[in-house]
Amino acid sequence: MHLVGDTPRVAAVVGSNFCDIAVHEKHGNVVVMAALDNLVKGMAGQAVQSLNLALGYNETVGLHFAGAYPV
């Protein structure tokens, strides 16, 4: 998860396991916005994270690299 100061953009998280989140307050209201690539931060990303934990690796191994885009 990354906390961003501006509006989160999907383009910034495509092919990653990250979620960009922005929190803004105006006139007593709080707005929370998030952007994520649900193809990675979905079942596939969760499976890699769970496998890493099951095998005793750091849970983020293999998740910091950009995913391969189908050609």
PQR file with spaces between the fields and no chain letter, atoms N, CA, C, O and H, PARSE charges and radii, in Angstrom:
ATOM       1  N    MET     1       0.850   -1.163    0.000 -0.4000 1.5000
ATOM       2  CA   MET     1       0.000    0.000    0.000 -0.0000 2.0000
ATOM       3  C    MET     1       0.899    1.229    0.000  0.5500 1.7000
ATOM       4  O    MET     1       1.881    1.300    0.738 -0.5500 1.4000
ATOM       5  N    HIS     2       0.545    2.190   -0.837 -0.4000 1.5000
ATOM       6  CA   HIS     2       1.236    3.477   -0.861 -0.0000 2.0000
ATOM       7  C    HIS     2       0.224    4.568   -0.575  0.5500 1.7000
ATOM       8  O    HIS     2      -0.854    4.587   -1.170 -0.5500 1.4000
ATOM       9  H    HIS     2      -0.254    2.133   -1.436  0.4000 1.0000
ATOM      10  N    LEU     3       0.554    5.466    0.317 -0.4000 1.5000
ATOM      11  CA   LEU     3      -0.278    6.634    0.579 -0.0000 2.0000
ATOM      12  C    LEU     3       0.194    7.741   -0.350  0.5500 1.7000
ATOM      13  O    LEU     3       1.358    8.139   -0.296 -0.5500 1.4000
ATOM      14  H    LEU     3       1.430    5.450    0.799  0.4000 1.0000
ATOM      15  N    VAL     4      -0.695    8.242   -1.204 -0.4000 1.5000
ATOM      16  CA   VAL     4      -0.331    9.276   -2.174 -0.0000 2.0000
ATOM      17  C    VAL     4      -1.048   10.569   -1.831  0.5500 1.7000
ATOM      18  O    VAL     4      -2.136   10.551   -1.256 -0.5500 1.4000
ATOM      19  H    VAL     4      -1.641    7.919   -1.248  0.4000 1.0000
ATOM      20  N    GLY     5      -0.438   11.683   -2.184 -0.4000 1.5000
ATOM      21  CA   GLY     5      -1.019   12.978   -1.860 -0.0000 2.0000
ATOM      22  C    GLY     5      -2.043   13.462   -2.863  0.5500 1.7000
ATOM      23  O    GLY     5      -2.889   14.294   -2.536 -0.5500 1.4000
ATOM      24  H    GLY     5       0.446   11.697   -2.651  0.4000 1.0000
ATOM      25  N    ASP     6      -1.977   12.951   -4.081 -0.4000 1.5000
ATOM      26  CA   ASP     6      -2.891   13.364   -5.135 -0.0000 2.0000
ATOM      27  C    ASP     6      -3.888   12.237   -5.396  0.5500 1.7000
ATOM      28  O    ASP     6      -3.922   11.256   -4.654 -0.5500 1.4000
ATOM      29  H    ASP     6      -1.290   12.275   -4.347  0.4000 1.0000
ATOM      30  N    THR     7      -4.683   12.370   -6.428 -0.4000 1.5000
ATOM      31  CA   THR     7      -5.633   11.328   -6.791 -0.0000 2.0000
ATOM      32  C    THR     7      -4.877   10.080   -7.237  0.5500 1.7000
ATOM      33  O    THR     7      -4.008   10.171   -8.105 -0.5500 1.4000
ATOM      34  H    THR     7      -4.655   13.167   -7.030  0.4000 1.0000
ATOM      35  N    PRO     8      -5.188    8.915   -6.664 -0.5600 1.5000
ATOM      36  CA   PRO     8      -4.512    7.692   -7.076  0.2800 2.0000
ATOM      37  C    PRO     8      -4.854    7.349   -8.529  0.5500 1.7000
ATOM      38  O    PRO     8      -5.982    7.563   -8.973 -0.5500 1.4000
ATOM      39  N    ARG     9      -3.894    6.826   -9.252 -0.4000 1.5000
ATOM      40  CA   ARG     9      -4.078    6.492  -10.664 -0.0000 2.0000
ATOM      41  C    ARG     9      -3.818    5.003  -10.869  0.5500 1.7000
ATOM      42  O    ARG     9      -2.835    4.460  -10.365 -0.5500 1.4000
ATOM      43  H    ARG     9      -2.977    6.652   -8.891  0.4000 1.0000
ATOM      44  N    VAL    10      -4.700    4.357  -11.606 -0.4000 1.5000
ATOM      45  CA   VAL    10      -4.533    2.939  -11.900 -0.0000 2.0000
ATOM      46  C    VAL    10      -3.232    2.713  -12.661  0.5500 1.7000
ATOM      47  O    VAL    10      -2.560    1.705  -12.443 -0.5500 1.4000
ATOM      48  H    VAL    10      -5.499    4.798  -12.015  0.4000 1.0000
ATOM      49  N    ALA    11      -2.869    3.627  -13.543 -0.4000 1.5000
ATOM      50  CA   ALA    11      -1.641    3.492  -14.328 -0.0000 2.0000
ATOM      51  C    ALA    11      -0.407    3.350  -13.444  0.5500 1.7000
ATOM      52  O    ALA    11       0.587    2.760  -13.866 -0.5500 1.4000
ATOM      53  H    ALA    11      -3.415    4.446  -13.720  0.4000 1.0000
ATOM      54  N    ALA    12      -0.456    3.879  -12.233 -0.4000 1.5000
ATOM      55  CA   ALA    12       0.701    3.815  -11.332 -0.0000 2.0000
ATOM      56  C    ALA    12       0.841    2.444  -10.672  0.5500 1.7000
ATOM      57  O    ALA    12       1.908    2.124  -10.149 -0.5500 1.4000
ATOM      58  H    ALA    12      -1.264    4.358  -11.890  0.4000 1.0000
ATOM      59  N    VAL    13      -0.212    1.632  -10.687 -0.4000 1.5000
ATOM      60  CA   VAL    13      -0.163    0.337  -10.001 -0.0000 2.0000
ATOM      61  C    VAL    13      -0.362   -0.859  -10.939  0.5500 1.7000
ATOM      62  O    VAL    13      -0.379   -2.003  -10.485 -0.5500 1.4000
ATOM      63  H    VAL    13      -1.079    1.892  -11.112  0.4000 1.0000
ATOM      64  N    VAL    14      -0.511   -0.603  -12.239 -0.4000 1.5000
ATOM      65  CA   VAL    14      -0.730   -1.692  -13.193 -0.0000 2.0000
ATOM      66  C    VAL    14       0.432   -2.682  -13.142  0.5500 1.7000
ATOM      67  O    VAL    14       1.598   -2.289  -13.175 -0.5500 1.4000
ATOM      68  H    VAL    14      -0.498    0.326  -12.608  0.4000 1.0000
ATOM      69  N    GLY    15       0.105   -3.949  -13.062 -0.4000 1.5000
ATOM      70  CA   GLY    15       1.121   -4.994  -13.036 -0.0000 2.0000
ATOM      71  C    GLY    15       1.822   -5.128  -11.705  0.5500 1.7000
ATOM      72  O    GLY    15       2.863   -5.781  -11.624 -0.5500 1.4000
ATOM      73  H    GLY    15      -0.843   -4.269  -13.035  0.4000 1.0000
ATOM      74  N    SER    16       1.283   -4.529  -10.659 -0.4000 1.5000
ATOM      75  CA   SER    16       1.922   -4.627   -9.351 -0.0000 2.0000
ATOM      76  C    SER    16       0.921   -5.148   -8.328  0.5500 1.7000
ATOM      77  O    SER    16      -0.270   -5.273   -8.613 -0.5500 1.4000
ATOM      78  H    SER    16       0.437   -3.998  -10.725  0.4000 1.0000
ATOM      79  N    ASN    17       1.412   -5.446   -7.155 -0.4000 1.5000
ATOM      80  CA   ASN    17       0.573   -5.911   -6.054 -0.0000 2.0000
ATOM      81  C    ASN    17       0.259   -4.765   -5.092  0.5500 1.7000
ATOM      82  O    ASN    17      -0.184   -4.996   -3.967 -0.5500 1.4000
ATOM      83  H    ASN    17       2.380   -5.345   -6.924  0.4000 1.0000
ATOM      84  N    PHE    18       0.488   -3.542   -5.536 -0.4000 1.5000
ATOM      85  CA   PHE    18       0.297   -2.378   -4.674 -0.0000 2.0000
ATOM      86  C    PHE    18      -1.092   -1.777   -4.818  0.5500 1.7000
ATOM      87  O    PHE    18      -1.768   -1.966   -5.829 -0.5500 1.4000
ATOM      88  H    PHE    18       0.848   -3.355   -6.450  0.4000 1.0000
ATOM      89  N    CYS    19      -1.496   -1.064   -3.805 -0.4000 1.5000
ATOM      90  CA   CYS    19      -2.723   -0.287   -3.811 -0.0000 2.0000
ATOM      91  C    CYS    19      -2.343    1.131   -3.401  0.5500 1.7000
ATOM      92  O    CYS    19      -1.803    1.341   -2.314 -0.5500 1.4000
ATOM      93  H    CYS    19      -0.947   -0.911   -2.984  0.4000 1.0000
ATOM      94  N    ASP    20      -2.623    2.108   -4.268 -0.4000 1.5000
ATOM      95  CA   ASP    20      -2.378    3.510   -3.938 -0.0000 2.0000
ATOM      96  C    ASP    20      -3.635    4.088   -3.307  0.5500 1.7000
ATOM      97  O    ASP    20      -4.733    3.933   -3.841 -0.5500 1.4000
ATOM      98  H    ASP    20      -3.062    1.937   -5.151  0.4000 1.0000
ATOM      99  N    ILE    21      -3.473    4.753   -2.169 -0.4000 1.5000
ATOM     100  CA   ILE    21      -4.599    5.299   -1.423 -0.0000 2.0000
ATOM     101  C    ILE    21      -4.356    6.781   -1.157  0.5500 1.7000
ATOM     102  O    ILE    21      -3.247    7.191   -0.813 -0.5500 1.4000
ATOM     103  H    ILE    21      -2.582    4.878   -1.735  0.4000 1.0000
ATOM     104  N    ALA    22      -5.413    7.574   -1.322 -0.4000 1.5000
ATOM     105  CA   ALA    22      -5.356    8.999   -0.998 -0.0000 2.0000
ATOM     106  C    ALA    22      -6.509    9.315   -0.048  0.5500 1.7000
ATOM     107  O    ALA    22      -7.616    8.800   -0.208 -0.5500 1.4000
ATOM     108  H    ALA    22      -6.313    7.241   -1.602  0.4000 1.0000
ATOM     109  N    VAL    23      -6.240   10.157    0.929 -0.4000 1.5000
ATOM     110  CA   VAL    23      -7.257   10.587    1.891 -0.0000 2.0000
ATOM     111  C    VAL    23      -7.297   12.104    1.872  0.5500 1.7000
ATOM     112  O    VAL    23      -6.275   12.763    2.065 -0.5500 1.4000
ATOM     113  H    VAL    23      -5.341   10.575    1.059  0.4000 1.0000
ATOM     114  N    HIS    24      -8.481   12.656    1.639 -0.4000 1.5000
ATOM     115  CA   HIS    24      -8.652   14.108    1.593 -0.0000 2.0000
ATOM     116  C    HIS    24      -9.811   14.510    2.496  0.5500 1.7000
ATOM     117  O    HIS    24     -10.820   13.810    2.593 -0.5500 1.4000
ATOM     118  H    HIS    24      -9.311   12.121    1.483  0.4000 1.0000
ATOM     119  N    GLU    25      -9.644   15.642    3.147 -0.4000 1.5000
ATOM     120  CA   GLU    25     -10.703   16.186    4.005 -0.0000 2.0000
ATOM     121  C    GLU    25     -11.082   17.560    3.478  0.5500 1.7000
ATOM     122  O    GLU    25     -10.218   18.379    3.162 -0.5500 1.4000
ATOM     123  H    GLU    25      -8.825   16.210    3.068  0.4000 1.0000
ATOM     124  N    LYS    26     -12.388   17.802    3.386 -0.4000 1.5000
ATOM     125  CA   LYS    26     -12.867   19.103    2.946 -0.0000 2.0000
ATOM     126  C    LYS    26     -14.229   19.345    3.584  0.5500 1.7000
ATOM     127  O    LYS    26     -15.140   18.524    3.472 -0.5500 1.4000
ATOM     128  H    LYS    26     -13.090   17.137    3.642  0.4000 1.0000
ATOM     129  N    HIS    27     -14.348   20.484    4.251 -0.4000 1.5000
ATOM     130  CA   HIS    27     -15.606   20.892    4.890 -0.0000 2.0000
ATOM     131  C    HIS    27     -16.127   19.836    5.861  0.5500 1.7000
ATOM     132  O    HIS    27     -17.334   19.609    5.941 -0.5500 1.4000
ATOM     133  H    HIS    27     -13.609   21.151    4.342  0.4000 1.0000
ATOM     134  N    GLY    28     -15.235   19.197    6.592 -0.4000 1.5000
ATOM     135  CA   GLY    28     -15.643   18.214    7.589 -0.0000 2.0000
ATOM     136  C    GLY    28     -15.967   16.832    7.028  0.5500 1.7000
ATOM     137  O    GLY    28     -16.356   15.939    7.781 -0.5500 1.4000
ATOM     138  H    GLY    28     -14.254   19.381    6.528  0.4000 1.0000
ATOM     139  N    ASN    29     -15.814   16.647    5.733 -0.4000 1.5000
ATOM     140  CA   ASN    29     -16.043   15.346    5.110 -0.0000 2.0000
ATOM     141  C    ASN    29     -14.702   14.721    4.733  0.5500 1.7000
ATOM     142  O    ASN    29     -13.767   15.422    4.344 -0.5500 1.4000
ATOM     143  H    ASN    29     -15.498   17.372    5.122  0.4000 1.0000
ATOM     144  N    VAL    30     -14.619   13.419    4.850 -0.4000 1.5000
ATOM     145  CA   VAL    30     -13.404   12.708    4.484 -0.0000 2.0000
ATOM     146  C    VAL    30     -13.702   11.855    3.247  0.5500 1.7000
ATOM     147  O    VAL    30     -14.696   11.131    3.196 -0.5500 1.4000
ATOM     148  H    VAL    30     -15.379   12.850    5.166  0.4000 1.0000
ATOM     149  N    VAL    31     -12.826   11.960    2.267 -0.4000 1.5000
ATOM     150  CA   VAL    31     -12.944   11.167    1.049 -0.0000 2.0000
ATOM     151  C    VAL    31     -11.705   10.283    0.952  0.5500 1.7000
ATOM     152  O    VAL    31     -10.577   10.769    1.036 -0.5500 1.4000
ATOM     153  H    VAL    31     -12.019   12.549    2.309  0.4000 1.0000
ATOM     154  N    VAL    32     -11.924    8.983    0.775 -0.4000 1.5000
ATOM     155  CA   VAL    32     -10.832    8.027    0.612 -0.0000 2.0000
ATOM     156  C    VAL    32     -10.949    7.439   -0.791  0.5500 1.7000
ATOM     157  O    VAL    32     -12.003    6.938   -1.182 -0.5500 1.4000
ATOM     158  H    VAL    32     -12.841    8.588    0.706  0.4000 1.0000
ATOM     159  N    MET    33      -9.851    7.506   -1.540 -0.4000 1.5000
ATOM     160  CA   MET    33      -9.825    6.967   -2.900 -0.0000 2.0000
ATOM     161  C    MET    33      -8.705    5.935   -2.990  0.5500 1.7000
ATOM     162  O    MET    33      -7.657    6.083   -2.362 -0.5500 1.4000
ATOM     163  H    MET    33      -8.994    7.912   -1.222  0.4000 1.0000
ATOM     164  N    ALA    34      -8.939    4.898   -3.770 -0.4000 1.5000
ATOM     165  CA   ALA    34      -7.937    3.843   -3.924 -0.0000 2.0000
ATOM     166  C    ALA    34      -7.855    3.411   -5.374  0.5500 1.7000
ATOM     167  O    ALA    34      -8.847    3.450   -6.102 -0.5500 1.4000
ATOM     168  H    ALA    34      -9.790    4.777   -4.280  0.4000 1.0000
ATOM     169  N    ALA    35      -6.665    3.000   -5.788 -0.4000 1.5000
ATOM     170  CA   ALA    35      -6.453    2.453   -7.122 -0.0000 2.0000
ATOM     171  C    ALA    35      -5.635    1.189   -6.982  0.5500 1.7000
ATOM     172  O    ALA    35      -4.604    1.177   -6.308 -0.5500 1.4000
ATOM     173  H    ALA    35      -5.860    2.969   -5.196  0.4000 1.0000
ATOM     174  N    LEU    36      -6.098    0.112   -7.625 -0.4000 1.5000
ATOM     175  CA   LEU    36      -5.349   -1.133   -7.615 -0.0000 2.0000
ATOM     176  C    LEU    36      -5.592   -1.883   -8.911  0.5500 1.7000
ATOM     177  O    LEU    36      -6.596   -1.676   -9.592 -0.5500 1.4000
ATOM     178  H    LEU    36      -6.935    0.121   -8.172  0.4000 1.0000
ATOM     179  N    ASP    37      -4.660   -2.748   -9.235 -0.4000 1.5000
ATOM     180  CA   ASP    37      -4.783   -3.620  -10.401 -0.0000 2.0000
ATOM     181  C    ASP    37      -5.340   -4.935   -9.883  0.5500 1.7000
ATOM     182  O    ASP    37      -4.592   -5.756   -9.352 -0.5500 1.4000
ATOM     183  H    ASP    37      -3.844   -2.916   -8.681  0.4000 1.0000
ATOM     184  N    ASN    38      -6.638   -5.143  -10.029 -0.4000 1.5000
ATOM     185  CA   ASN    38      -7.259   -6.321   -9.419 -0.0000 2.0000
ATOM     186  C    ASN    38      -6.870   -7.628  -10.091  0.5500 1.7000
ATOM     187  O    ASN    38      -7.201   -8.698   -9.580 -0.5500 1.4000
ATOM     188  H    ASN    38      -7.246   -4.476  -10.460  0.4000 1.0000
ATOM     189  N    LEU    39      -6.168   -7.570  -11.234 -0.4000 1.5000
ATOM     190  CA   LEU    39      -5.673   -8.811  -11.827 -0.0000 2.0000
ATOM     191  C    LEU    39      -4.488   -9.349  -11.043  0.5500 1.7000
ATOM     192  O    LEU    39      -4.251  -10.556  -11.016 -0.5500 1.4000
ATOM     193  H    LEU    39      -5.899   -6.701  -11.648  0.4000 1.0000
ATOM     194  N    VAL    40      -3.746   -8.456  -10.408 -0.4000 1.5000
ATOM     195  CA   VAL    40      -2.606   -8.883   -9.595 -0.0000 2.0000
ATOM     196  C    VAL    40      -3.008   -8.915   -8.133  0.5500 1.7000
ATOM     197  O    VAL    40      -2.737   -9.897   -7.441 -0.5500 1.4000
ATOM     198  H    VAL    40      -3.938   -7.475  -10.430  0.4000 1.0000
ATOM     199  N    LYS    41      -3.644   -7.867   -7.653 -0.4000 1.5000
ATOM     200  CA   LYS    41      -4.052   -7.813   -6.246 -0.0000 2.0000
ATOM     201  C    LYS    41      -5.387   -8.529   -6.089  0.5500 1.7000
ATOM     202  O    LYS    41      -6.305   -8.035   -5.435 -0.5500 1.4000
ATOM     203  H    LYS    41      -3.864   -7.070   -8.215  0.4000 1.0000
ATOM     204  N    GLY    42      -5.470   -9.671   -6.687 -0.4000 1.5000
ATOM     205  CA   GLY    42      -6.631  -10.535   -6.587 -0.0000 2.0000
ATOM     206  C    GLY    42      -6.157  -11.902   -6.171  0.5500 1.7000
ATOM     207  O    GLY    42      -5.260  -12.030   -5.338 -0.5500 1.4000
ATOM     208  H    GLY    42      -4.725  -10.072   -7.218  0.4000 1.0000
ATOM     209  N    MET    43      -6.750  -12.915   -6.743 -0.4000 1.5000
ATOM     210  CA   MET    43      -6.414  -14.285   -6.351 -0.0000 2.0000
ATOM     211  C    MET    43      -4.983  -14.671   -6.717  0.5500 1.7000
ATOM     212  O    MET    43      -4.334  -15.399   -5.966 -0.5500 1.4000
ATOM     213  H    MET    43      -7.479  -12.810   -7.420  0.4000 1.0000
ATOM     214  N    ALA    44      -4.478  -14.195   -7.862 -0.4000 1.5000
ATOM     215  CA   ALA    44      -3.117  -14.570   -8.254 -0.0000 2.0000
ATOM     216  C    ALA    44      -2.094  -13.991   -7.283  0.5500 1.7000
ATOM     217  O    ALA    44      -1.194  -14.698   -6.830 -0.5500 1.4000
ATOM     218  H    ALA    44      -5.005  -13.604   -8.472  0.4000 1.0000
ATOM     219  N    GLY    45      -2.231  -12.713   -6.965 -0.4000 1.5000
ATOM     220  CA   GLY    45      -1.318  -12.086   -6.013 -0.0000 2.0000
ATOM     221  C    GLY    45      -1.429  -12.698   -4.629  0.5500 1.7000
ATOM     222  O    GLY    45      -0.428  -12.886   -3.939 -0.5500 1.4000
ATOM     223  H    GLY    45      -2.963  -12.139   -7.332  0.4000 1.0000
ATOM     224  N    GLN    46      -2.664  -13.011   -4.227 -0.4000 1.5000
ATOM     225  CA   GLN    46      -2.880  -13.638   -2.920 -0.0000 2.0000
ATOM     226  C    GLN    46      -2.261  -15.026   -2.883  0.5500 1.7000
ATOM     227  O    GLN    46      -1.713  -15.435   -1.859 -0.5500 1.4000
ATOM     228  H    GLN    46      -3.477  -12.859   -4.788  0.4000 1.0000
ATOM     229  N    ALA    47      -2.344  -15.754   -3.992 -0.4000 1.5000
ATOM     230  CA   ALA    47      -1.764  -17.095   -4.042 -0.0000 2.0000
ATOM     231  C    ALA    47      -0.248  -17.037   -3.881  0.5500 1.7000
ATOM     232  O    ALA    47       0.323  -17.844   -3.147 -0.5500 1.4000
ATOM     233  H    ALA    47      -2.789  -15.422   -4.823  0.4000 1.0000
ATOM     234  N    VAL    48       0.408  -16.102   -4.552 -0.4000 1.5000
ATOM     235  CA   VAL    48       1.858  -15.950   -4.431 -0.0000 2.0000
ATOM     236  C    VAL    48       2.224  -15.573   -3.001  0.5500 1.7000
ATOM     237  O    VAL    48       3.162  -16.124   -2.426 -0.5500 1.4000
ATOM     238  H    VAL    48      -0.055  -15.447   -5.149  0.4000 1.0000
ATOM     239  N    GLN    49       1.479  -14.633   -2.435 -0.4000 1.5000
ATOM     240  CA   GLN    49       1.743  -14.198   -1.059 -0.0000 2.0000
ATOM     241  C    GLN    49       1.569  -15.366   -0.081  0.5500 1.7000
ATOM     242  O    GLN    49       2.401  -15.551    0.807 -0.5500 1.4000
ATOM     243  H    GLN    49       0.717  -14.186   -2.903  0.4000 1.0000
ATOM     244  N    SER    50       0.509  -16.146   -0.232 -0.4000 1.5000
ATOM     245  CA   SER    50       0.260  -17.279    0.659 -0.0000 2.0000
ATOM     246  C    SER    50       1.322  -18.362    0.495  0.5500 1.7000
ATOM     247  O    SER    50       1.773  -18.942    1.482 -0.5500 1.4000
ATOM     248  H    SER    50      -0.167  -15.995   -0.953  0.4000 1.0000
ATOM     249  N    LEU    51       1.722  -18.637   -0.742 -0.4000 1.5000
ATOM     250  CA   LEU    51       2.771  -19.634   -0.985 -0.0000 2.0000
ATOM     251  C    LEU    51       4.083  -19.206   -0.335  0.5500 1.7000
ATOM     252  O    LEU    51       4.781  -20.021    0.269 -0.5500 1.4000
ATOM     253  H    LEU    51       1.355  -18.166   -1.545  0.4000 1.0000
ATOM     254  N    ASN    52       4.414  -17.926   -0.463 -0.4000 1.5000
ATOM     255  CA   ASN    52       5.630  -17.416    0.180 -0.0000 2.0000
ATOM     256  C    ASN    52       5.590  -17.654    1.680  0.5500 1.7000
ATOM     257  O    ASN    52       6.574  -18.110    2.263 -0.5500 1.4000
ATOM     258  H    ASN    52       3.847  -17.263   -0.954  0.4000 1.0000
ATOM     259  N    LEU    53       4.466  -17.351    2.307 -0.4000 1.5000
ATOM     260  CA   LEU    53       4.342  -17.551    3.756 -0.0000 2.0000
ATOM     261  C    LEU    53       4.427  -19.027    4.118  0.5500 1.7000
ATOM     262  O    LEU    53       5.060  -19.391    5.108 -0.5500 1.4000
ATOM     263  H    LEU    53       3.667  -16.981    1.834  0.4000 1.0000
ATOM     264  N    ALA    54       3.788  -19.878    3.316 -0.4000 1.5000
ATOM     265  CA   ALA    54       3.799  -21.320    3.594 -0.0000 2.0000
ATOM     266  C    ALA    54       5.198  -21.903    3.482  0.5500 1.7000
ATOM     267  O    ALA    54       5.535  -22.844    4.199 -0.5500 1.4000
ATOM     268  H    ALA    54       3.273  -19.582    2.512  0.4000 1.0000
ATOM     269  N    LEU    55       6.024  -21.349    2.581 -0.4000 1.5000
ATOM     270  CA   LEU    55       7.380  -21.859    2.379 -0.0000 2.0000
ATOM     271  C    LEU    55       8.428  -21.142    3.222  0.5500 1.7000
ATOM     272  O    LEU    55       9.616  -21.455    3.144 -0.5500 1.4000
ATOM     273  H    LEU    55       5.750  -20.584    1.998  0.4000 1.0000
ATOM     274  N    GLY    56       7.983  -20.175    4.030 -0.4000 1.5000
ATOM     275  CA   GLY    56       8.897  -19.480    4.921 -0.0000 2.0000
ATOM     276  C    GLY    56       9.647  -18.318    4.297  0.5500 1.7000
ATOM     277  O    GLY    56      10.603  -17.811    4.884 -0.5500 1.4000
ATOM     278  H    GLY    56       7.018  -19.921    4.094  0.4000 1.0000
ATOM     279  N    TYR    57       9.227  -17.891    3.116 -0.4000 1.5000
ATOM     280  CA   TYR    57       9.846  -16.734    2.464 -0.0000 2.0000
ATOM     281  C    TYR    57       9.176  -15.445    2.948  0.5500 1.7000
ATOM     282  O    TYR    57       8.100  -15.471    3.545 -0.5500 1.4000
ATOM     283  H    TYR    57       8.450  -18.303    2.639  0.4000 1.0000
ATOM     284  N    ASN    58       9.835  -14.329    2.677 -0.4000 1.5000
ATOM     285  CA   ASN    58       9.201  -13.041    2.913 -0.0000 2.0000
ATOM     286  C    ASN    58       7.945  -12.986    2.042  0.5500 1.7000
ATOM     287  O    ASN    58       8.002  -13.349    0.867 -0.5500 1.4000
ATOM     288  H    ASN    58      10.709  -14.308    2.192  0.4000 1.0000
ATOM     289  N    GLU    59       6.836  -12.549    2.582 -0.4000 1.5000
ATOM     290  CA   GLU    59       5.568  -12.634    1.848 -0.0000 2.0000
ATOM     291  C    GLU    59       5.513  -11.787    0.581  0.5500 1.7000
ATOM     292  O    GLU    59       4.611  -11.975   -0.236 -0.5500 1.4000
ATOM     293  H    GLU    59       6.790  -12.254    3.537  0.4000 1.0000
ATOM     294  N    THR    60       6.453  -10.858    0.393 -0.4000 1.5000
ATOM     295  CA   THR    60       6.414  -10.006   -0.798 -0.0000 2.0000
ATOM     296  C    THR    60       7.352  -10.469   -1.915  0.5500 1.7000
ATOM     297  O    THR    60       7.464   -9.796   -2.940 -0.5500 1.4000
ATOM     298  H    THR    60       7.185  -10.705    1.056  0.4000 1.0000
ATOM     299  N    VAL    61       8.028  -11.610   -1.733 -0.4000 1.5000
ATOM     300  CA   VAL    61       8.949  -12.109   -2.764 -0.0000 2.0000
ATOM     301  C    VAL    61       8.172  -12.348   -4.057  0.5500 1.7000
ATOM     302  O    VAL    61       7.144  -13.025   -4.063 -0.5500 1.4000
ATOM     303  H    VAL    61       7.938  -12.156   -0.901  0.4000 1.0000
ATOM     304  N    GLY    62       8.676  -11.786   -5.141 -0.4000 1.5000
ATOM     305  CA   GLY    62       8.052  -11.962   -6.442 -0.0000 2.0000
ATOM     306  C    GLY    62       6.897  -11.032   -6.728  0.5500 1.7000
ATOM     307  O    GLY    62       6.327  -11.080   -7.818 -0.5500 1.4000
ATOM     308  H    GLY    62       9.511  -11.236   -5.136  0.4000 1.0000
ATOM     309  N    LEU    63       6.535  -10.188   -5.780 -0.4000 1.5000
ATOM     310  CA   LEU    63       5.381   -9.309   -5.971 -0.0000 2.0000
ATOM     311  C    LEU    63       5.771   -7.852   -6.259  0.5500 1.7000
ATOM     312  O    LEU    63       4.903   -7.019   -6.516 -0.5500 1.4000
ATOM     313  H    LEU    63       6.998  -10.150   -4.894  0.4000 1.0000
ATOM     314  N    HIS    64       7.047   -7.551   -6.218 -0.4000 1.5000
ATOM     315  CA   HIS    64       7.494   -6.173   -6.482 -0.0000 2.0000
ATOM     316  C    HIS    64       7.861   -5.943   -7.935  0.5500 1.7000
ATOM     317  O    HIS    64       8.282   -4.846   -8.302 -0.5500 1.4000
ATOM     318  H    HIS    64       7.753   -8.228   -6.010  0.4000 1.0000
ATOM     319  N    PHE    65       7.708   -6.951   -8.753 -0.4000 1.5000
ATOM     320  CA   PHE    65       8.065   -6.832  -10.163 -0.0000 2.0000
ATOM     321  C    PHE    65       6.823   -6.600  -10.994  0.5500 1.7000
ATOM     322  O    PHE    65       5.739   -7.079  -10.661 -0.5500 1.4000
ATOM     323  H    PHE    65       7.367   -7.842   -8.454  0.4000 1.0000
ATOM     324  N    ALA    66       6.985   -5.868  -12.070 -0.4000 1.5000
ATOM     325  CA   ALA    66       5.856   -5.644  -12.968 -0.0000 2.0000
ATOM     326  C    ALA    66       5.432   -6.963  -13.588  0.5500 1.7000
ATOM     327  O    ALA    66       6.271   -7.782  -13.963 -0.5500 1.4000
ATOM     328  H    ALA    66       7.865   -5.479  -12.341  0.4000 1.0000
ATOM     329  N    GLY    67       4.152   -7.159  -13.691 -0.4000 1.5000
ATOM     330  CA   GLY    67       3.614   -8.366  -14.305 -0.0000 2.0000
ATOM     331  C    GLY    67       3.814   -8.352  -15.807  0.5500 1.7000
ATOM     332  O    GLY    67       4.008   -7.299  -16.415 -0.5500 1.4000
ATOM     333  H    GLY    67       3.470   -6.494  -13.386  0.4000 1.0000
ATOM     334  N    ALA    68       3.764   -9.525  -16.388 -0.4000 1.5000
ATOM     335  CA   ALA    68       3.900   -9.642  -17.833 -0.0000 2.0000
ATOM     336  C    ALA    68       2.566   -9.327  -18.480  0.5500 1.7000
ATOM     337  O    ALA    68       1.545   -9.908  -18.114 -0.5500 1.4000
ATOM     338  H    ALA    68       3.606  -10.380  -15.894  0.4000 1.0000
ATOM     339  N    TYR    69       2.565   -8.433  -19.417 -0.4000 1.5000
ATOM     340  CA   TYR    69       1.342   -8.054  -20.113 -0.0000 2.0000
ATOM     341  C    TYR    69       1.157   -9.006  -21.291  0.5500 1.7000
ATOM     342  O    TYR    69       2.085   -9.191  -22.078 -0.5500 1.4000
ATOM     343  H    TYR    69       3.394   -7.960  -19.714  0.4000 1.0000
ATOM     344  N    PRO    70      -0.023   -9.612  -21.429 -0.5600 1.5000
ATOM     345  CA   PRO    70      -0.217  -10.533  -22.553  0.2800 2.0000
ATOM     346  C    PRO    70      -0.062   -9.802  -23.893  0.5500 1.7000
ATOM     347  O    PRO    70      -0.630   -8.729  -24.098 -0.5500 1.4000
ATOM     348  N    VAL    71       0.698  -10.390  -24.775 -0.4000 1.5000
ATOM     349  CA   VAL    71       0.961   -9.752  -26.064 -0.0000 2.0000
ATOM     350  C    VAL    71      -0.040  -10.213  -27.098  0.5500 1.7000
ATOM     351  O    VAL    71       0.021   -9.783  -28.250 -0.5500 1.4000
ATOM     352  H    VAL    71       1.159  -11.261  -24.608  0.4000 1.0000
